[in-house]
Amino acid sequence: MEPCLGNLDMLVIINGIETTVADTATIANLIKQLELTGRIAVELNKQIVPRSEFDSRLIKDGDVIEIVHAIGGGQSTYNW
């Protein structure tokens, strides 16, 4: 059984998993439903969605969404 977010109105693919979402879902709604926090990048149908558009960008039936957390850190191999 696939995850369910809101009403069962649309089928989308989120990080490779078929998921049902409400037909009025936005990127911001989706992030909230998934309880994601921090620095997040979203790709909608192979196009990066600017954070400034999360609240207004509607998700459509059949959309393919990739969501990743930005992770900082690491060590430079250069000696400055």
Backbone as CSV, one residue per row, in Angstrom:
resi,resn,N_x,N_y,N_z,CA_x,CA_y,CA_z,C_x,C_y,C_z
1,MET,0.843,-1.179,0.000,0.000,0.000,0.000,0.887,1.241,0.000
2,GLU,0.587,2.204,-0.893,1.394,3.407,-0.975,1.001,4.406,0.102
3,PRO,1.913,5.321,0.479,1.590,6.345,1.465,0.456,7.232,0.960
4,CYS,-0.307,7.811,1.882,-1.420,8.678,1.545,-1.232,10.023,2.229
5,LEU,-1.332,11.098,1.468,-1.211,12.444,2.013,-2.465,13.225,1.631
6,GLY,-3.357,13.482,2.589,-4.573,14.249,2.314,-5.610,13.416,1.583
7,ASN,-6.419,14.088,0.748,-7.444,13.396,-0.036,-6.786,12.520,-1.088
8,LEU,-7.497,11.488,-1.522,-6.934,10.547,-2.487,-7.276,10.968,-3.903
9,ASP,-6.831,12.137,-4.316,-7.257,12.675,-5.588,-6.256,12.532,-6.720
10,MET,-4.983,12.499,-6.417,-3.965,12.443,-7.466,-2.884,11.430,-7.104
11,LEU,-2.307,10.861,-8.135,-1.175,9.962,-7.947,0.070,10.669,-8.460
12,VAL,1.072,10.777,-7.591,2.360,11.375,-7.961,3.458,10.410,-7.540
13,ILE,4.657,10.682,-7.986,5.808,9.871,-7.577,6.735,10.778,-6.782
14,ILE,6.993,10.398,-5.531,7.873,11.166,-4.660,9.078,10.301,-4.331
15,ASN,10.245,10.732,-4.765,11.491,9.982,-4.560,11.329,8.522,-4.962
16,GLY,10.664,8.314,-6.109,10.514,6.976,-6.666,9.364,6.160,-6.116
17,ILE,8.555,6.727,-5.206,7.449,5.985,-4.591,6.124,6.595,-5.014
18,GLU,5.217,5.770,-5.580,3.890,6.261,-5.928,3.156,6.655,-4.659
19,THR,2.596,7.866,-4.656,1.946,8.424,-3.480,0.699,9.174,-3.919
20,THR,-0.365,9.095,-3.134,-1.563,9.862,-3.433,-1.558,11.150,-2.629
21,VAL,-1.961,12.249,-3.271,-2.020,13.555,-2.621,-3.327,14.231,-2.995
22,ALA,-3.720,15.223,-2.192,-4.924,16.001,-2.475,-4.732,16.800,-3.759
23,ASP,-5.829,17.051,-4.464,-5.709,17.762,-5.737,-5.367,19.231,-5.570
24,THR,-5.353,19.740,-4.352,-4.981,21.133,-4.108,-3.615,21.237,-3.434
25,ALA,-2.847,20.166,-3.464,-1.560,20.143,-2.772,-0.549,21.058,-3.454
26,THR,0.198,21.780,-2.636,1.325,22.578,-3.113,2.599,21.918,-2.611
27,ILE,3.724,22.380,-3.114,5.010,21.878,-2.627,5.110,22.117,-1.120
28,ALA,4.705,23.301,-0.657,4.766,23.619,0.777,3.890,22.666,1.585
29,ASN,2.663,22.376,1.105,1.782,21.427,1.797,2.443,20.056,1.900
30,LEU,3.036,19.636,0.802,3.677,18.326,0.761,4.813,18.243,1.772
31,ILE,5.655,19.265,1.817,6.765,19.284,2.769,6.242,19.221,4.202
32,LYS,5.171,19.957,4.469,4.571,19.944,5.809,3.999,18.565,6.136
33,GLN,3.268,17.965,5.186,2.690,16.637,5.394,3.765,15.583,5.665
34,LEU,4.888,15.723,4.997,5.985,14.772,5.179,6.823,15.088,6.411
35,GLU,6.485,16.194,7.092,7.180,16.632,8.309,8.669,16.833,8.073
36,LEU,8.985,17.446,6.930,10.373,17.729,6.595,10.737,19.126,7.079
37,THR,11.922,19.262,7.612,12.399,20.555,8.081,13.825,20.761,7.613
38,GLY,14.315,21.960,7.788,15.693,22.252,7.424,15.809,22.699,5.985
39,ARG,17.007,22.603,5.489,17.294,23.019,4.111,16.884,21.915,3.150
40,ILE,15.857,22.199,2.356,15.285,21.203,1.458,15.334,21.720,0.032
41,ALA,15.678,20.845,-0.887,15.615,21.161,-2.308,14.556,20.263,-2.941
42,VAL,13.768,20.842,-3.839,12.694,20.094,-4.486,12.850,20.211,-5.996
43,GLU,12.757,19.060,-6.644,12.754,18.993,-8.093,11.381,18.495,-8.522
44,LEU,10.726,19.223,-9.398,9.400,18.861,-9.899,9.519,18.639,-11.398
45,ASN,9.301,17.399,-11.812,9.420,17.036,-13.228,10.751,17.503,-13.826
46,LYS,11.824,17.203,-13.097,13.204,17.463,-13.521,13.570,18.945,-13.558
47,GLN,12.791,19.780,-12.860,13.121,21.205,-12.772,13.149,21.603,-11.301
48,ILE,14.220,22.283,-10.890,14.337,22.744,-9.510,13.256,23.791,-9.244
49,VAL,12.570,23.655,-8.098,11.556,24.625,-7.696,12.202,25.585,-6.701
50,PRO,12.241,26.884,-7.021,12.796,27.843,-6.063,11.980,27.853,-4.778
51,ARG,12.645,28.001,-3.655,11.968,28.030,-2.361,10.858,29.079,-2.344
52,SER,11.055,30.183,-3.038,10.061,31.258,-3.077,8.761,30.826,-3.751
53,GLU,8.769,29.693,-4.457,7.576,29.195,-5.142,6.922,28.009,-4.433
54,PHE,7.476,27.555,-3.315,6.916,26.392,-2.620,5.439,26.583,-2.278
55,ASP,5.058,27.790,-1.806,3.672,28.027,-1.391,2.698,28.084,-2.566
56,SER,3.160,28.475,-3.720,2.248,28.673,-4.853,2.300,27.565,-5.901
57,ARG,3.338,26.754,-5.902,3.489,25.732,-6.938,2.579,24.548,-6.650
58,LEU,1.553,24.371,-7.474,0.620,23.261,-7.313,1.208,21.977,-7.879
59,ILE,0.876,20.888,-7.236,1.273,19.564,-7.706,0.140,19.035,-8.571
60,LYS,0.496,18.425,-9.706,-0.504,17.897,-10.634,-0.416,16.381,-10.693
61,ASP,-1.528,15.763,-11.088,-1.580,14.317,-11.236,-0.465,13.855,-12.163
62,GLY,0.287,12.849,-11.739,1.358,12.290,-12.546,2.711,12.963,-12.374
63,ASP,2.775,14.029,-11.561,4.046,14.710,-11.353,5.080,13.779,-10.722
64,VAL,6.330,14.027,-11.068,7.454,13.298,-10.481,8.232,14.300,-9.630
65,ILE,8.332,13.999,-8.342,8.921,14.925,-7.377,10.104,14.252,-6.698
66,GLU,11.198,14.976,-6.617,12.362,14.522,-5.861,12.609,15.537,-4.766
67,ILE,12.760,15.071,-3.547,13.007,15.942,-2.405,14.289,15.481,-1.728
68,VAL,15.202,16.420,-1.506,16.454,16.083,-0.826,16.741,17.114,0.255
69,HIS,17.411,16.660,1.303,17.901,17.562,2.345,19.310,17.996,1.967
70,ALA,19.563,19.281,2.087,20.917,19.779,1.868,21.730,19.481,3.121
71,ILE,22.889,18.894,2.930,23.744,18.531,4.057,25.074,19.241,3.877
72,GLY,25.464,19.985,4.886,26.742,20.695,4.834,27.796,19.936,5.616
73,GLY,28.976,20.439,5.558,30.036,19.821,6.326,31.091,19.217,5.442
74,GLY,31.864,18.384,6.048,32.955,17.771,5.307,34.243,18.535,5.527
75,GLN,35.265,18.044,4.961,36.570,18.673,5.116,37.184,18.874,3.751
76,SER,37.726,20.040,3.545,38.393,20.342,2.289,39.706,19.561,2.213
77,THR,40.037,19.143,1.008,41.318,18.462,0.818,42.423,19.463,0.539
78,TYR,42.040,20.733,0.458,43.033,21.765,0.184,43.580,22.353,1.484
79,ASN,44.834,22.691,1.486,45.452,23.347,2.636,45.634,24.809,2.288
80,TRP,44.731,25.641,2.720,44.786,27.067,2.416,45.703,27.708,3.346
